[in-house]
Amino acid sequence: MEQFAIGGDLTVRRLGFGAMHLPTEAGFARENAIAVARRAVELGITLIDTAYLYGGGANEELLAEALHPYPDDLVVTTKVGVVRTGDDWKYDARPESLRVQVDEGLRRLRVERIELLQLHRIDPETPLADQLGALRDLRDAGKIGRIGLSEITVDELTRAREIVDIASVQNRYSLVDREHEAVLEACEAAGIAFLPWRPVLGAASKATAAITAVADELGITTAQVGLAWLLARSPVILPIPGTAKIPHLEENFAAAEVKLTGEHLRLLGT
């Protein structure tokens, strides 16, 4: 499988795993969720994405239970900047809050350093320089390896890069949802990793005639077409499809071996 060096030095395989769908609520099948996470590593996945938002930290704790001590080549990236107050969630990227959020993430993941930490959303109530300055300080202190952003515009990316090095961007993007095409192009020009979230939902549920035709010709699913297209679309794209079922995980992983021809890409609108 092809690899990509996030930030120029953190090498991972280009098809990762999004842990968001692993259930953590009371009464869920915890052993199954743990088995899915472990199977992802067995398959050779080296990038797993989580966030505090996923269960208020419970998803991070689940990954730690399943995978700690982590394999040397495994990167578990998490996100901060959204906090829970009672039953509500809100943006909070004030420097003092980010410092606490990062420390709590380190504790839940059982690590001393988060190799890739992403700001889940830019906090509109806090100056961008303060938000990224706090993360830069945490990076300089050794608690963060690299800094990423999520759901941003090209302008926000440009302003952020004037403050600190940005290693990754995580925006919604798929074969049938290309709203953030300009952001992807900016990332590609700068060599920044682009981690599309919801990378296959559209391709699986809104398959066009072209997607279906390519899937039928190759004997694969429309979701696999969507993932293969992402991998072919740009060398900086690192899809992170998620699932709570091992067969679905294995199906997604197999998409890395799908080779789309130039004619396939033309039909799909590349």
DOSEBA-291984 format. One record per residue (C-alpha): residue number from 1; residue in three letters; x, z, y. Coordinates in steps of 0.001 Angstrom, whole numbers. Example, Ala and Ser with C-alpha at 12.3 -4.5 7.8 and 13.67 -1.06 7.14 Angstrom:
k r X Z Y
1 ala 12300 7800 -4500 .
2 ser 13670 7140 -1060 .
***
This chain:
k r X Z Y
1 met 0 0 0 .
2 glu 1199 -776 3510 .
3 gln 2495 2070 5645 .
4 phe 2523 2930 9334 .
5 ala 4737 5322 11297 .
6 ile 2509 7400 13583 .
7 gly 4383 8156 16767 .
8 gly 7195 6023 15422 .
9 asp 8374 8567 12860 .
10 leu 5478 10034 10837 .
11 thr 5028 7578 7973 .
12 val 1702 7478 6127 .
13 arg -145 4969 3986 .
14 arg -2572 2933 6024 .
15 leu -5729 3926 4151 .
16 gly -6515 7590 4635 .
17 phe -9390 9950 3895 .
18 gly -11877 11509 6300 .
19 ala -12864 14967 5090 .
20 met -15909 15303 7343 .
21 his -18369 14594 4530 .
22 leu -17048 17320 2241 .
23 pro -19845 19904 2346 .
24 thr -19081 23490 3314 .
25 glu -22544 25020 3738 .
26 ala -23679 28025 1725 .
27 gly -24775 27001 -1739 .
28 phe -22891 23710 -1832 .
29 ala -20821 22576 -4802 .
30 arg -17461 23823 -3578 .
31 glu -15597 22926 -6737 .
32 asn -16739 19325 -6400 .
33 ala -15539 19165 -2784 .
34 ile -12179 20583 -3826 .
35 ala -11968 18049 -6658 .
36 val -12604 15183 -4222 .
37 ala -9816 16354 -1903 .
38 arg -7407 16710 -4806 .
39 arg -8341 13303 -6174 .
40 ala -7558 11750 -2792 .
41 val -4010 13074 -3053 .
42 glu -3738 11970 -6702 .
43 leu -4651 8433 -5650 .
44 gly -1754 8400 -3208 .
45 ile -3559 9017 67 .
46 thr -1140 10603 2546 .
47 leu -3388 11028 5611 .
48 ile -6403 13347 5602 .
49 asp -8460 13835 8750 .
50 thr -10443 16969 9567 .
51 ala -11559 18924 12654 .
52 tyr -12750 22331 13767 .
53 leu -16118 20711 14501 .
54 tyr -16618 20062 10790 .
55 gly -18222 23321 9793 .
56 gly -16646 25439 12516 .
57 gly -13300 25423 10727 .
58 ala -14758 25607 7226 .
59 asn -13611 22067 6451 .
60 glu -10028 22964 7360 .
61 glu -10215 26047 5152 .
62 leu -11595 23973 2280 .
63 leu -8664 21549 2492 .
64 ala -6209 24426 2539 .
65 glu -7842 25950 -534 .
66 ala -7746 22621 -2338 .
67 leu -4307 21349 -1350 .
68 his -2028 24134 -95 .
69 pro 915 24129 -570 .
70 tyr 693 20554 653 .
71 pro 2746 17717 -848 .
72 asp 5719 16824 1348 .
73 asp 4301 13407 2202 .
74 leu 757 14583 3045 .
75 val -361 14709 6678 .
76 val -3485 16735 7451 .
77 thr -4555 15957 10984 .
78 thr -7146 18032 12790 .
79 lys -8954 18012 16123 .
80 val -9612 20554 18853 .
81 gly -11425 20545 22183 .
82 val -14972 21205 20968 .
83 val -16038 24827 20442 .
84 arg -19112 26613 19169 .
85 thr -20984 29167 21245 .
86 gly -23792 30626 19163 .
87 asp -25786 27706 17789 .
88 asp -24471 25252 20367 .
89 trp -21330 23155 20680 .
90 lys -19573 22292 23910 .
91 tyr -16415 20614 25161 .
92 asp -13672 23099 25973 .
93 ala -10142 21865 26601 .
94 arg -9071 24483 29110 .
95 pro -5397 25294 28491 .
96 glu -6071 28905 27523 .
97 ser -8771 27792 25083 .
98 leu -6631 25038 23536 .
99 arg -3863 27519 22836 .
100 val -6297 29728 20906 .
101 gln -7859 26756 19107 .
102 val -4485 25476 17930 .
103 asp -3405 28912 16699 .
104 glu -6652 29267 14765 .
105 gly -6225 25788 13290 .
106 leu -2715 26677 12143 .
107 arg -4071 29783 10456 .
108 arg -6948 27979 8707 .
109 leu -4721 25151 7487 .
110 arg -1975 27654 6504 .
111 val 763 25766 8318 .
112 glu 3237 26528 11084 .
113 arg 2984 23072 12642 .
114 ile 206 20484 12846 .
115 glu 1981 17140 12611 .
116 leu -827 15238 14350 .
117 leu -3329 17081 16529 .
118 gln -6065 15128 18262 .
119 leu -8201 16079 21245 .
120 his -11700 15611 19844 .
121 arg -13145 14733 23230 .
122 ile -11780 14786 26763 .
123 asp -13346 17767 28543 .
124 pro -15061 16443 31695 .
125 glu -14873 19877 33333 .
126 thr -11084 20272 33029 .
127 pro -8456 18075 34717 .
128 leu -6915 15684 32211 .
129 ala -3422 16734 33265 .
130 asp -4261 20346 32386 .
131 gln -5647 19426 28967 .
132 leu -2751 17215 27959 .
133 gly -212 19447 29662 .
134 ala -1325 22323 27443 .
135 leu -977 20163 24331 .
136 arg 2434 18981 25512 .
137 asp 3511 22613 25894 .
138 leu 2268 23377 22389 .
139 arg 4183 20368 21111 .
140 asp 7327 21535 22878 .
141 ala 6828 24973 21316 .
142 gly 6812 23374 17864 .
143 lys 3174 24064 16995 .
144 ile 2194 20385 17308 .
145 gly 4182 17395 16160 .
146 arg 2278 14592 17888 .
147 ile -769 14294 20157 .
148 gly -3778 12037 19648 .
149 leu -7071 11366 21423 .
150 ser -10593 10555 20255 .
151 glu -13449 8514 21749 .
152 ile -11615 7311 24824 .
153 thr -11607 4261 27072 .
154 val -8674 2027 27939 .
155 asp -8486 3648 31363 .
156 glu -8389 7137 29849 .
157 leu -5665 6050 27448 .
158 thr -3624 4629 30318 .
159 arg -3952 7824 32357 .
160 ala -3172 9984 29337 .
161 arg 15 8078 28587 .
162 glu 1222 8798 32119 .
163 ile 1100 12501 31230 .
164 val 2287 12666 27619 .
165 asp 3150 10425 24665 .
166 ile 12 9504 22715 .
167 ala 536 8880 19009 .
168 ser -3006 8052 17891 .
169 val -6515 7166 19009 .
170 gln -9617 7841 16928 .
171 asn -12601 5777 18098 .
172 arg -15670 4458 16295 .
173 tyr -14943 946 15033 .
174 ser -15845 -1264 12093 .
175 leu -16445 -4847 11025 .
176 val -19946 -4733 12558 .
177 asp -19243 -2323 15427 .
178 arg -16507 -3584 17721 .
179 glu -17465 -1825 20927 .
180 his -13944 -432 21312 .
181 glu -12118 -3719 20757 .
182 ala -10269 -3334 24064 .
183 val -9045 129 23083 .
184 leu -7768 -1213 19772 .
185 glu -5919 -3989 21578 .
186 ala -4331 -1478 23961 .
187 cys -3210 619 20993 .
188 glu -1777 -2399 19229 .
189 ala 175 -3414 22337 .
190 ala 1652 90 22579 .
191 gly 2207 688 18849 .
192 ile -308 3551 18821 .
193 ala -2099 4348 15552 .
194 phe -5818 3524 15680 .
195 leu -7926 5617 13273 .
196 pro -11447 4154 13216 .
197 trp -14113 6665 12345 .
198 arg -17305 5464 10662 .
199 pro -15263 2500 9359 .
200 val -17627 1363 6596 .
201 leu -21121 2667 7366 .
202 gly -22058 -407 9357 .
203 ala -20566 -2833 6854 .
204 ala -22432 -1159 4013 .
205 ser -25831 -714 5682 .
206 lys -25944 -3744 8001 .
207 ala -24162 -6342 5919 .
208 thr -24428 -9822 7388 .
209 ala -24749 -12950 5307 .
210 ala -21021 -13587 5782 .
211 ile -20068 -10093 4599 .
212 thr -22315 -10404 1570 .
213 ala -20946 -13851 757 .
214 val -17328 -12624 848 .
215 ala -18218 -9581 -1261 .
216 asp -19969 -11731 -3845 .
217 glu -17089 -14208 -4018 .
218 leu -14507 -11466 -4574 .
219 gly -16711 -9312 -6805 .
220 ile -16441 -6260 -4542 .
221 thr -18796 -4191 -2394 .
222 thr -19626 -4888 1233 .
223 ala -17991 -1566 2115 .
224 gln -14756 -2742 493 .
225 val -14974 -5944 2532 .
226 gly -15281 -3812 5663 .
227 leu -12205 -1750 4804 .
228 ala -10149 -4774 3793 .
229 trp -11108 -6455 7067 .
230 leu -9935 -3422 9050 .
231 leu -6584 -3419 7270 .
232 ala -6204 -7134 8010 .
233 arg -7453 -6846 11593 .
234 ser -4429 -5029 13023 .
235 pro -1264 -3380 11668 .
236 val -1979 -244 13721 .
237 ile -5390 391 12106 .
238 leu -5496 3337 9675 .
239 pro -9068 3585 8303 .
240 ile -10214 7057 7239 .
241 pro -13389 6513 5176 .
242 gly -15030 9687 3966 .
243 thr -17174 10641 1001 .
244 ala -18142 13618 -1129 .
245 lys -18100 11659 -4409 .
246 ile -15043 10770 -6479 .
247 pro -16326 7338 -7615 .
248 his -16981 6384 -3990 .
249 leu -13537 7674 -3010 .
250 glu -11912 5543 -5696 .
251 glu -13943 2517 -4607 .
252 asn -12798 2956 -1005 .
253 phe -9183 3371 -2062 .
254 ala -9314 186 -4134 .
255 ala -10084 -1762 -951 .
256 ala -6380 -1493 -54 .
257 glu -5655 -4033 -2787 .
258 val -8228 -6565 -1587 .
259 lys -6642 -9647 -41 .
260 leu -8824 -11582 2385 .
261 thr -7903 -15200 2955 .
262 gly -7820 -16953 6299 .
263 glu -11170 -18500 5474 .
264 his -12643 -15084 4694 .
265 leu -11428 -13791 8029 .
266 arg -12856 -16812 9815 .
267 leu -16254 -16220 8199 .
268 leu -16147 -12546 9166 .
269 gly -15386 -13399 12768 .
270 thr -11794 -12293 13252 .
***
